Amino acid sequence: MTTALPEWFYPGPRDGWTADMLDHLPPDAPKHVELIDGSLHMMSPQTNFHAYVVNLLIDRASGIRPPHHLAVAREMTVTLGKRQRPEADVMVVSRAAALQPQRTSYSPEEVLLIVEVVSKESEERDRTTKPSKYADAGIRFFWRVEEEDGAAIAYTFELEPAVKAYVPTGIHRGKLSTNIGFDVEIDLDYTKLI
């Protein structure tokens, strides 16, 4: 079964989509749309794994607990350039930016950490495309969480600023223990939230 794209989507703007256009999509547009290389990407329905891991990471009691000047955001975009506005699953951002209720996107300077929870449909973007763009924008920390035999495994990275590339800092099974300017200790057993 195929579904026709809405009239506003095709063929799209003559010069391609830009980051500011995401705030002006029509009301019938999908809730989660990201812009990568000037192309719109609609998010597919999320799996239980994806939903539970995101909930685990943002949980105030057992997830990422930043100091007071930072905040945790979920499913927001970060504007990396005119034709780049990916949506991250979880971010640690400046508290000042998070307290602006009408915000629809963050700038790279406001983001300390980006976390992508990998789905089959987003595998290539989450493993290759998006980390490269986040690194180019200077975002200091990146985590990728994947499913491995029904469990969550977290791959952590830090930006090497001289080459603007992420270097691995760990592979975490069972427990994510690291420091991103503050200590992070997360039990990766997402089934405890069910």
N, C-alpha and C positions, 0 to 999 in steps of 0.2 A: 504494500500500500504506500503510495506517495502522496504527500500533501503539497499543494501548490504554495509557493512563497507569496506573502502578501505583496500587494502592488507597490508599496513604499520601499520594499527591499530590493527589488530587481527593476532595472539594472543598477540602481544605486546612484549616488551623486556622480556627476561627470568626472570630477577630479578625485574620486574615491572618498571614503569615509575618513573623518578626522575625529580626534579625541573629544572635542567640544560637542560634536553632533550626538554623542551618546546621551546627553542630557535632554535631547529634544526628539527622541524617538516617539512614535505615536503610542497611544495608550494600549493598543493591542500587541505591542512588541513583547517578546519574551522578557521575563523578569531579570534573567541573568544573561547579559550580552557583554562580550569583551572585544576589544579591537587590537588585532595583531597585524602589523605590516599593512595597515589600511583596510583589512578585511574583517568583517564582523563574524564572530564565532558565537553561536548559540550553545548554551550549556545543555547537555542531555540530562535526563532525570538522574538524580543522584542515587547511589546504592545505600543500603543500610550501613555498610562499612564506612563510606565517606561521611555520612551524617553523624555517626557515632564518634568517629575520630575528631571531626571538627568540634562537636560538643565537648569532647574530652579536653581538647586543647584550650578552649575558651572557658572551661569550668573554673569558677573562682576558688574552689576548694582544692581541686586536684590538677588543674591545668597550668598554663603559663601565668605566673603571678609577678607582674612587673612592679618596679618601684613607682611611687606616686606620680612622678613626672611623665610616665608612660601609660598607655592603655592598650587593651587588646581589641581588635576589630575583626569582624568576620564578613566574608563575601562582599568586599568593597574593591573598587578599582584603584589603581595607581597610574597616574598620567606620566608616562616616561618620555613622551614626545608627541609631535603633531599627529602621528598615525599609530601611536602605541598607547593603549590603555587596557592592559590585562586586568582581569579580576582575580585576586588572590583569595584562597580559602580562609586564611587567617593571617593577620599582621599585628606586629607590635608597632604602635605609632606614638607620636607625641600626644600627651594628654590635651594640650591646647588645641590641637587639630581635631581630636576626637570629640571635644566639647562643643564643636560647631554643628548644630543639629541639621543644617541645610546642606552640609557637605555631601558630595556624591563621589569624590575622588580625593586621593592624597597625592602629594608630590614626593619624589624620592627622598628629599631632604627630611621629610617628616616620618620616614619609615626606617625602623631599625632591623626588623626581621620580617621575612615573608615565608609562609608555609603553604606548600601545595600538597593536597591529598590526591594521590593519583587514581584516576579511573581508567578503564580500558580506552574510552573515547579521548581522554586527555593525555594519554601516556607520552606521546611524542612532544607535545607542547610543554608538559610539566617536567620532563627529563632534559630537554635540549633547548627548545626555543625560548621559553620564559626565563629560565635561569641565566641564559646569555644576556638577555635584555635587562634583567634586574642587575646583573653585574656591571654592564655598561653604564647603567644609571647610578652606580655607586652605592647600592643598598648593601649594607655590611654583612648581614646574615641571611642565609637561605636554608630551609629544611624541606625535604621531600619525604612524605610518608606513604608507604605502599603496604599492600596486603601480602603476607607470606604465610601460606598454609593456615589461613584464617586468623592470623595474628598481625598486629601492626609492627612494622619495622621503619625506623626513622633514620634517614641519611642527613647528616648535618654538614654545613659548609660555611666558610668565612671568606670574605672578599680579600684577595691579595691586591692591594690598591695599585701597585706598580704596573701590573699587567691587566687590571680590571677583569679578573677571572676568579671564580670560586675554587677554593681548595678544600678537599674533604677534611673534616675534623672528627668524624666518627660515624660508626654504624651501630645503631642502638636497637637491641631486642629486649623486650620485657620492661626495661626502664630507660628513659632518656635522661641522662645526667650530663649537663654541659654548663658553660658560662657564656652569656652574650652581653656582658657588662653587668649582669646580675646572674646569680645562680638559678638554674632550672633543674628541677627534679620531677619527672612525670612518670607515673606507672602507666605503661602503654596498654594495659589490659582494658580496652574500651568496653568489654562486656560487663564490667562492673556498673556501667551506666544504664544497662538494660533492666 
